Amino acid sequence: MMMGFALEIKVPGIDKPIRATSISDVPADIEAMIDEMLRAPRRMVTDHTLSTGDYVIARGRPPVNPVRLGSQAFPLGKTELLCRLKPGDILYPGGNDLHLSYGPDNTEPLMARGPVVATVVEEDLEAFFRAGRLIWEAQYRHHKAFTITVSKREAKQ
């Protein structure tokens, strides 16, 4: 079992991996699910939301067997309204997915599908914002799939 974790997000077009650290109160069951999901680096295809704002859904290959998933009607864990998310928030809705709040413009007063589990480190927030814009450009201007790779490492104590 992890005792805090750090994430690295590799994004094509961004020179260095984007780093994030877990928040202090990730529930043990959620942390175990993230640990299972990221036993090895996970490639995820991204989907930039159309109307929510600066928000990306990153989907890994679905698990073979059914797992707990959050929805807006029945979120996984303690969640926030999308409009209250901060730039750099990373959410876990279950399965092999992550949601990324990369900028200040999230306008929907809807429940997130899962809790905030990590935040991007301060010095990587600009790169995280650029990554979100690259994903938006790929999806809406060029109609191309955009894949990121997420890996975890133990948090430095």
Backbone as CSV, one residue per row, in Angstrom:
resi,resn,N_x,N_y,N_z,CA_x,CA_y,CA_z,C_x,C_y,C_z
1,MET,0.845,-1.187,0.000,0.000,0.000,0.000,0.883,1.241,0.000
2,MET,0.517,2.199,-0.806,1.266,3.455,-0.892,0.963,4.312,0.340
3,MET,1.896,5.137,0.678,1.686,6.151,1.712,1.949,7.494,1.054
4,GLY,1.008,7.951,0.294,1.230,9.121,-0.536,1.917,8.680,-1.814
5,PHE,1.703,9.430,-2.855,2.291,9.060,-4.138,2.539,10.314,-4.948
6,ALA,3.327,10.151,-5.957,3.596,11.225,-6.907,3.293,10.686,-8.294
7,LEU,2.812,11.557,-9.158,2.502,11.181,-10.534,3.428,11.921,-11.480
8,GLU,3.699,11.289,-12.608,4.375,11.940,-13.721,3.505,11.747,-14.949
9,ILE,3.248,12.841,-15.650,2.413,12.803,-16.851,3.282,13.229,-18.021
10,LYS,3.483,12.295,-18.953,4.257,12.598,-20.158,3.277,12.985,-21.256
11,VAL,3.507,14.165,-21.818,2.608,14.737,-22.820,3.418,15.064,-24.073
12,PRO,3.038,14.516,-25.231,3.736,14.894,-26.462,3.679,16.412,-26.661
13,GLY,4.833,17.002,-26.964,4.898,18.448,-27.158,5.322,19.215,-25.916
14,ILE,5.395,18.530,-24.773,5.872,19.145,-23.525,7.205,18.474,-23.190
15,ASP,8.254,19.271,-23.005,9.617,18.742,-22.880,9.830,17.787,-21.709
16,LYS,9.326,18.142,-20.537,9.577,17.332,-19.343,8.263,16.773,-18.819
17,PRO,8.317,15.636,-18.097,7.083,15.133,-17.482,6.506,16.162,-16.510
18,ILE,5.193,16.226,-16.465,4.484,17.092,-15.522,4.342,16.310,-14.228
19,ARG,4.736,16.925,-13.121,4.740,16.241,-11.828,3.559,16.678,-10.970
20,ALA,3.026,15.715,-10.239,1.935,15.997,-9.302,2.163,15.170,-8.049
21,THR,1.664,15.670,-6.923,1.761,14.928,-5.667,0.365,14.711,-5.100
22,SER,0.222,13.593,-4.396,-1.082,13.265,-3.821,-1.445,14.262,-2.734
23,ILE,-2.750,14.470,-2.578,-3.211,15.293,-1.468,-3.097,14.454,-0.198
24,SER,-3.192,15.087,0.946,-2.910,14.394,2.203,-3.997,13.433,2.651
25,ASP,-5.224,13.608,2.181,-6.305,12.782,2.726,-6.997,11.904,1.681
26,VAL,-6.208,11.287,0.793,-6.787,10.334,-0.155,-7.217,9.104,0.643
27,PRO,-8.497,8.710,0.562,-8.936,7.521,1.292,-8.142,6.281,0.871
28,ALA,-7.914,5.382,1.819,-7.095,4.193,1.559,-7.641,3.354,0.407
29,ASP,-8.965,3.221,0.294,-9.517,2.397,-0.791,-9.274,3.042,-2.154
30,ILE,-9.361,4.364,-2.231,-9.103,5.074,-3.487,-7.617,4.971,-3.832
31,GLU,-6.763,5.140,-2.833,-5.322,5.044,-3.069,-4.947,3.649,-3.556
32,ALA,-5.586,2.618,-3.016,-5.323,1.244,-3.472,-5.754,1.057,-4.926
33,MET,-6.864,1.669,-5.315,-7.328,1.574,-6.701,-6.347,2.274,-7.650
34,ILE,-5.822,3.418,-7.236,-4.838,4.138,-8.054,-3.555,3.325,-8.148
35,ASP,-3.138,2.727,-7.031,-1.942,1.891,-7.021,-2.088,0.740,-8.020
36,GLU,-3.245,0.115,-8.032,-3.495,-0.987,-8.972,-3.469,-0.477,-10.416
37,MET,-4.110,0.653,-10.661,-4.176,1.208,-12.017,-2.788,1.556,-12.552
38,LEU,-1.911,2.048,-11.692,-0.612,2.547,-12.135,0.547,1.651,-11.702
39,ARG,0.294,0.336,-11.631,1.404,-0.587,-11.333,2.492,-0.477,-12.394
40,ALA,2.086,-0.135,-13.597,3.005,0.142,-14.705,2.526,1.439,-15.349
41,PRO,3.407,2.145,-16.053,2.945,3.358,-16.738,1.730,3.054,-17.610
42,ARG,0.761,3.945,-17.593,-0.499,3.716,-18.313,-0.684,4.770,-19.393
43,ARG,-0.850,4.278,-20.609,-1.194,5.167,-21.723,-2.681,5.463,-21.642
44,MET,-3.017,6.725,-21.873,-4.414,7.152,-21.797,-4.733,8.034,-22.989
45,VAL,-5.868,7.766,-23.615,-6.342,8.645,-24.677,-7.143,9.759,-24.008
46,THR,-6.999,10.963,-24.506,-7.626,12.113,-23.855,-8.872,12.565,-24.594
47,ASP,-9.752,13.187,-23.837,-11.004,13.720,-24.365,-11.242,15.058,-23.674
48,HIS,-11.036,16.140,-24.401,-11.263,17.468,-23.833,-12.763,17.728,-23.830
49,THR,-13.296,18.157,-22.700,-14.730,18.434,-22.638,-15.072,19.613,-23.540
50,LEU,-16.295,19.615,-24.018,-16.722,20.653,-24.950,-17.156,21.923,-24.226
51,SER,-17.952,21.784,-23.160,-18.524,22.978,-22.542,-18.073,23.229,-21.111
52,THR,-17.425,22.279,-20.469,-17.061,22.450,-19.067,-15.985,23.501,-18.881
53,GLY,-15.044,23.573,-19.786,-13.947,24.523,-19.665,-12.621,23.817,-19.766
54,ASP,-11.693,24.184,-18.893,-10.321,23.669,-18.927,-10.255,22.311,-18.233
55,TYR,-10.812,21.302,-18.869,-11.014,19.997,-18.229,-10.815,18.890,-19.255
56,VAL,-9.980,17.926,-18.914,-9.661,16.812,-19.804,-9.965,15.504,-19.089
57,ILE,-10.590,14.590,-19.813,-10.807,13.225,-19.335,-9.747,12.364,-20.010
58,ALA,-8.956,11.650,-19.221,-7.927,10.755,-19.747,-8.367,9.327,-19.441
59,ARG,-8.529,8.540,-20.495,-9.066,7.186,-20.342,-8.010,6.146,-20.688
60,GLY,-7.748,5.272,-19.726,-6.902,4.120,-20.001,-7.749,2.991,-20.569
61,ARG,-7.086,1.938,-21.041,-7.821,0.767,-21.519,-8.715,0.269,-20.385
62,PRO,-9.987,0.002,-20.654,-10.895,-0.425,-19.581,-10.428,-1.725,-18.927
63,PRO,-10.675,-1.873,-17.630,-10.320,-3.112,-16.943,-11.096,-4.298,-17.529
64,VAL,-10.519,-5.488,-17.422,-11.170,-6.703,-17.920,-12.413,-7.008,-17.094
65,ASN,-12.294,-6.876,-15.783,-13.408,-7.184,-14.886,-14.046,-5.891,-14.385
66,PRO,-15.325,-5.951,-14.013,-16.008,-4.748,-13.518,-15.305,-4.154,-12.292
67,VAL,-15.277,-2.828,-12.235,-14.691,-2.102,-11.107,-15.626,-0.970,-10.722
68,ARG,-15.381,-0.389,-9.558,-16.171,0.763,-9.124,-15.858,1.964,-9.999
69,LEU,-16.896,2.613,-10.466,-16.758,3.829,-11.263,-17.674,4.897,-10.689
70,GLY,-17.233,6.128,-10.733,-18.081,7.228,-10.308,-18.817,7.824,-11.487
71,SER,-19.962,8.407,-11.191,-20.717,9.170,-12.187,-21.102,10.489,-11.523
72,GLN,-21.671,11.402,-12.285,-22.097,12.650,-11.665,-23.265,12.414,-10.720
73,ALA,-24.086,11.402,-10.998,-25.206,11.079,-10.111,-24.729,10.338,-8.864
74,PHE,-23.739,9.452,-9.022,-23.208,8.654,-7.918,-21.683,8.698,-7.957
75,PRO,-21.088,9.801,-7.491,-19.633,9.947,-7.578,-18.898,8.941,-6.699
76,LEU,-17.655,8.713,-7.058,-16.768,7.849,-6.293,-16.090,8.711,-5.230
77,GLY,-16.377,8.465,-3.969,-15.732,9.229,-2.906,-16.272,10.638,-2.767
78,LYS,-15.562,11.429,-1.959,-15.952,12.824,-1.697,-15.517,13.688,-2.881
79,THR,-16.467,14.384,-3.481,-16.159,15.133,-4.694,-16.466,16.613,-4.548
80,GLU,-16.069,17.358,-5.552,-16.297,18.799,-5.647,-17.163,19.087,-6.862
81,LEU,-17.776,20.251,-6.862,-18.399,20.732,-8.088,-17.285,21.060,-9.083
82,LEU,-17.518,20.788,-10.354,-16.502,21.073,-11.366,-16.081,22.539,-11.340
83,CYS,-17.024,23.438,-11.093,-16.707,24.870,-11.100,-15.845,25.288,-9.902
84,ARG,-15.642,24.419,-8.933,-14.805,24.745,-7.776,-13.401,24.154,-7.873
85,LEU,-13.130,23.444,-8.948,-11.802,22.856,-9.111,-10.774,23.943,-9.374
86,LYS,-9.540,23.654,-8.975,-8.444,24.594,-9.179,-7.540,24.085,-10.305
87,PRO,-6.827,24.996,-10.970,-5.852,24.539,-11.960,-4.841,23.602,-11.296
88,GLY,-4.609,22.466,-11.915,-3.671,21.490,-11.365,-4.326,20.358,-10.605
89,ASP,-5.636,20.422,-10.380,-6.317,19.322,-9.692,-6.394,18.098,-10.606
90,ILE,-6.098,16.935,-10.034,-6.218,15.662,-10.748,-7.208,14.816,-9.970
91,LEU,-8.215,14.319,-10.673,-9.308,13.574,-10.048,-9.273,12.118,-10.489
92,TYR,-9.783,11.244,-9.623,-9.862,9.817,-9.944,-11.319,9.374,-9.903
93,PRO,-11.917,9.081,-11.077,-13.314,8.650,-11.124,-13.490,7.136,-11.086
94,GLY,-12.393,6.393,-10.935,-12.460,4.938,-10.928,-11.920,4.350,-12.218
95,GLY,-11.846,3.021,-12.232,-11.350,2.335,-13.424,-9.912,2.705,-13.714
96,ASN,-9.613,2.898,-14.984,-8.264,3.263,-15.418,-8.227,4.682,-15.965
97,ASP,-9.026,5.563,-15.374,-9.182,6.925,-15.874,-8.701,7.957,-14.856
98,LEU,-8.321,9.111,-15.365,-8.052,10.289,-14.550,-8.722,11.479,-15.219
99,HIS,-9.103,12.456,-14.435,-9.641,13.708,-14.962,-8.681,14.819,-14.561
100,LEU,-8.429,15.744,-15.485,-7.418,16.773,-15.296,-8.035,18.162,-15.408
101,SER,-7.965,18.920,-14.334,-8.414,20.317,-14.344,-7.168,21.165,-14.556
102,TYR,-6.964,21.608,-15.798,-5.682,22.224,-16.130,-5.681,23.749,-16.104
103,GLY,-6.830,24.384,-16.044,-6.860,25.845,-16.082,-7.941,26.415,-15.187
104,PRO,-8.105,27.737,-15.201,-9.026,28.398,-14.282,-10.483,28.409,-14.735
105,ASP,-10.754,27.999,-15.961,-12.101,28.153,-16.511,-12.873,26.838,-16.554
106,ASN,-13.388,26.427,-15.420,-14.315,25.299,-15.336,-15.634,25.866,-14.836
107,THR,-16.638,25.842,-15.691,-17.850,26.613,-15.427,-19.050,25.799,-14.975
108,GLU,-19.004,24.485,-15.108,-20.194,23.676,-14.840,-20.418,23.461,-13.343
109,PRO,-21.627,23.764,-12.841,-21.948,23.501,-11.437,-22.461,22.067,-11.260
110,LEU,-21.689,21.105,-11.768,-22.040,19.687,-11.679,-21.020,18.984,-10.805
111,MET,-21.425,17.860,-10.223,-20.503,17.092,-9.396,-19.452,16.418,-10.266
112,ALA,-18.219,16.407,-9.786,-17.171,15.627,-10.432,-17.484,14.149,-10.214
113,ARG,-16.967,13.291,-11.084,-17.238,11.851,-10.981,-16.393,11.170,-9.910
114,GLY,-15.373,11.859,-9.415,-14.515,11.281,-8.390,-13.760,12.375,-7.660
115,PRO,-13.041,12.004,-6.603,-12.369,13.000,-5.768,-11.072,13.516,-6.382
116,VAL,-10.674,14.701,-5.932,-9.335,15.199,-6.233,-8.370,14.330,-5.437
117,VAL,-7.377,13.758,-6.128,-6.418,12.877,-5.458,-4.997,13.421,-5.497
118,ALA,-4.733,14.365,-6.405,-3.380,14.911,-6.531,-3.465,16.319,-7.108
119,THR,-2.382,17.064,-6.926,-2.276,18.399,-7.519,-0.915,18.527,-8.205
120,VAL,-0.923,19.212,-9.320,0.310,19.448,-10.065,1.195,20.389,-9.254
121,VAL,2.494,20.102,-9.222,3.416,20.960,-8.471,3.443,22.346,-9.110
122,GLU,3.628,23.343,-8.286,3.544,24.750,-8.707,4.380,25.050,-9.951
123,GLU,5.629,24.567,-9.959,6.510,24.918,-11.080,6.128,24.232,-12.396
124,ASP,5.175,23.274,-12.368,4.733,22.600,-13.598,3.344,23.044,-14.059
125,LEU,2.722,23.995,-13.354,1.362,24.418,-13.725,1.293,25.034,-15.121
126,GLU,2.301,25.798,-15.505,2.290,26.399,-16.844,2.356,25.314,-17.921
127,ALA,3.212,24.319,-17.728,3.308,23.208,-18.684,2.006,22.411,-18.713
128,PHE,1.361,22.259,-17.562,0.084,21.540,-17.486,-0.988,22.283,-18.286
129,PHE,-1.008,23.607,-18.171,-1.952,24.407,-18.950,-1.665,24.260,-20.446
130,ARG,-0.385,24.333,-20.818,-0.027,24.157,-22.234,-0.443,22.776,-22.730
131,ALA,-0.294,21.761,-21.887,-0.713,20.405,-22.262,-2.211,20.363,-22.534
132,GLY,-2.994,20.997,-21.681,-4.438,21.036,-21.897,-4.795,21.696,-23.212
133,ARG,-4.098,22.768,-23.543,-4.352,23.459,-24.812,-3.915,22.613,-26.008
134,LEU,-2.810,21.870,-25.871,-2.388,20.960,-26.946,-3.455,19.899,-27.202
135,ILE,-4.033,19.378,-26.134,-5.094,18.376,-26.260,-6.309,18.991,-26.948
136,TRP,-6.676,20.199,-26.535,-7.812,20.878,-27.166,-7.566,21.070,-28.661
137,GLU,-6.379,21.559,-29.003,-6.028,21.783,-30.417,-6.100,20.478,-31.212
138,ALA,-5.534,19.409,-30.663,-5.543,18.122,-31.369,-6.971,17.644,-31.608
139,GLN,-7.806,17.783,-30.597,-9.170,17.258,-30.694,-10.068,18.115,-31.574
140,TYR,-10.102,19.405,-31.329,-11.099,20.245,-31.991,-10.626,20.900,-33.284
141,ARG,-9.342,21.139,-33.422,-8.863,21.758,-34.666,-8.351,20.741,-35.664
142,HIS,-7.692,19.686,-35.157,-7.052,18.729,-36.060,-7.751,17.373,-36.103
143,HIS,-8.705,17.148,-35.197,-9.476,15.893,-35.155,-8.563,14.669,-35.050
144,LYS,-7.593,14.758,-34.145,-6.628,13.685,-33.931,-6.709,13.214,-32.486
145,ALA,-6.522,11.907,-32.316,-6.437,11.356,-30.958,-5.140,11.851,-30.314
146,PHE,-5.183,12.081,-29.017,-4.024,12.578,-28.279,-3.833,11.670,-27.074
147,THR,-2.660,11.068,-26.972,-2.385,10.103,-25.911,-1.322,10.646,-24.962
148,ILE,-1.563,10.461,-23.667,-0.581,10.803,-22.640,-0.188,9.514,-21.922
149,THR,0.909,9.562,-21.176,1.332,8.417,-20.368,1.475,8.889,-18.925
150,VAL,0.810,8.171,-18.027,0.832,8.525,-16.607,1.525,7.405,-15.844
151,SER,2.448,7.777,-14.969,3.110,6.798,-14.108,3.142,7.347,-12.691
152,LYS,3.385,6.459,-11.749,3.443,6.875,-10.346,4.775,6.479,-9.753
153,ARG,5.113,7.184,-8.700,6.274,6.844,-7.897,5.932,7.185,-6.455
154,GLU,6.656,6.617,-5.556,6.404,6.894,-4.142,6.713,8.359,-3.858
155,ALA,5.918,8.961,-3.012,6.142,10.362,-2.646,7.393,10.459,-1.792
156,LYS,8.147,11.538,-1.979,9.330,11.776,-1.148,8.867,12.219,0.226
157,GLN,9.434,11.622,1.235,9.049,11.953,2.613,9.910,13.049,3.167
